[in-house]
Amino acid sequence: MLRIAIIGAILDEPESATHKFNEIVAQHKSIVIGRMGIPLADDGISVISITVKGTLDEINSFTGLLGRIPGVTVKTSISKKELK
């Protein structure tokens, strides 16, 4: 069953993490519905929100890969409602 989830990511070191972050997002484009990024250049940080629709395994795998990037903090909120 599919679920909707929001993945929130903070890149504390965007200059070193952005390339790998974008590679992983591109690899999971089949479940990505939308993405919003806010670069806070004055603070040296980026905030990214990604909305996805996939199985729990797909969502957890995607989140896990993003969370392993040095300088990236990730939190995920997954809907309780199962979709067909």
URGI-V684265 format. One record per residue. N is the residue number from 0. SS is DSSP state (H for helix, E for strand, - for the rest). PHI is phi in degrees with one decimal (none if undefined). OMEGA is omega in degrees with one decimal (999 if undefined). Layout:
n->N ss->SS phi->PHI omega->OMEGA
n->N ss->SS phi->PHI omega->OMEGA
This chain:
n->0 ss->- phi->none omega->-178.7
n->1 ss->E phi->-94.4 omega->176.2
n->2 ss->E phi->-134.9 omega->171.6
n->3 ss->E phi->-97.5 omega->178.3
n->4 ss->E phi->-144.1 omega->173.1
n->5 ss->E phi->-117.2 omega->178.2
n->6 ss->E phi->-107.9 omega->176.9
n->7 ss->E phi->-103.5 omega->-179.1
n->8 ss->E phi->-130.6 omega->173.5
n->9 ss->E phi->-118.0 omega->177.6
n->10 ss->E phi->-100.9 omega->-179.7
n->11 ss->- phi->-73.8 omega->178.9
n->12 ss->- phi->-132.0 omega->-172.9
n->13 ss->H phi->-60.0 omega->-177.8
n->14 ss->H phi->-64.9 omega->179.6
n->15 ss->H phi->-100.9 omega->-174.4
n->16 ss->H phi->-103.8 omega->-171.7
n->17 ss->H phi->-60.9 omega->-176.6
n->18 ss->H phi->-60.9 omega->-179.7
n->19 ss->H phi->-63.9 omega->178.5
n->20 ss->H phi->-57.4 omega->-179.0
n->21 ss->H phi->-65.6 omega->176.1
n->22 ss->H phi->-59.9 omega->-178.3
n->23 ss->H phi->-67.3 omega->177.3
n->24 ss->H phi->-61.4 omega->179.8
n->25 ss->H phi->-63.0 omega->178.8
n->26 ss->H phi->-66.5 omega->-178.4
n->27 ss->- phi->-110.9 omega->-175.8
n->28 ss->- phi->-61.0 omega->-179.5
n->29 ss->- phi->-67.5 omega->178.3
n->30 ss->- phi->-108.2 omega->-178.2
n->31 ss->E phi->-79.9 omega->177.0
n->32 ss->E phi->-94.3 omega->-178.8
n->33 ss->E phi->-160.5 omega->-177.5
n->34 ss->E phi->-146.9 omega->175.8
n->35 ss->E phi->-134.1 omega->178.6
n->36 ss->E phi->-119.4 omega->178.2
n->37 ss->E phi->-124.5 omega->177.1
n->38 ss->E phi->-81.4 omega->177.8
n->39 ss->E phi->-108.4 omega->-172.7
n->40 ss->H phi->-56.8 omega->-179.3
n->41 ss->H phi->-63.0 omega->-179.3
n->42 ss->H phi->-99.3 omega->179.9
n->43 ss->- phi->67.0 omega->-175.6
n->44 ss->E phi->-144.6 omega->174.1
n->45 ss->E phi->-129.4 omega->178.6
n->46 ss->E phi->-118.7 omega->-176.5
n->47 ss->E phi->-129.6 omega->176.2
n->48 ss->E phi->-119.9 omega->-179.8
n->49 ss->E phi->-124.8 omega->175.8
n->50 ss->E phi->-99.6 omega->-177.5
n->51 ss->E phi->-129.6 omega->174.1
n->52 ss->E phi->-135.3 omega->-177.6
n->53 ss->E phi->-168.0 omega->175.9
n->54 ss->- phi->-74.6 omega->177.7
n->55 ss->H phi->-60.4 omega->178.6
n->56 ss->H phi->-63.2 omega->179.4
n->57 ss->H phi->-64.0 omega->-178.8
n->58 ss->H phi->-64.6 omega->-179.0
n->59 ss->H phi->-66.3 omega->177.4
n->60 ss->H phi->-63.4 omega->178.9
n->61 ss->H phi->-60.0 omega->179.9
n->62 ss->H phi->-61.1 omega->179.7
n->63 ss->H phi->-61.8 omega->178.7
n->64 ss->H phi->-63.3 omega->178.9
n->65 ss->H phi->-64.1 omega->-177.3
n->66 ss->H phi->-69.7 omega->179.0
n->67 ss->- phi->-84.0 omega->178.9
n->68 ss->- phi->-74.4 omega->178.1
n->69 ss->- phi->-59.1 omega->179.0
n->70 ss->- phi->84.5 omega->-179.7
n->71 ss->E phi->-118.6 omega->174.7
n->72 ss->E phi->-112.9 omega->-175.0
n->73 ss->E phi->-129.3 omega->172.1
n->74 ss->E phi->-133.2 omega->-177.6
n->75 ss->E phi->-128.6 omega->173.5
n->76 ss->E phi->-119.4 omega->-175.5
n->77 ss->E phi->-112.9 omega->179.7
n->78 ss->- phi->-64.4 omega->175.2
n->79 ss->- phi->-82.6 omega->-177.5
n->80 ss->- phi->-75.5 omega->176.4
n->81 ss->- phi->-90.1 omega->-180.0
n->82 ss->E phi->-107.9 omega->178.6
n->83 ss->- phi->-92.0 omega->999
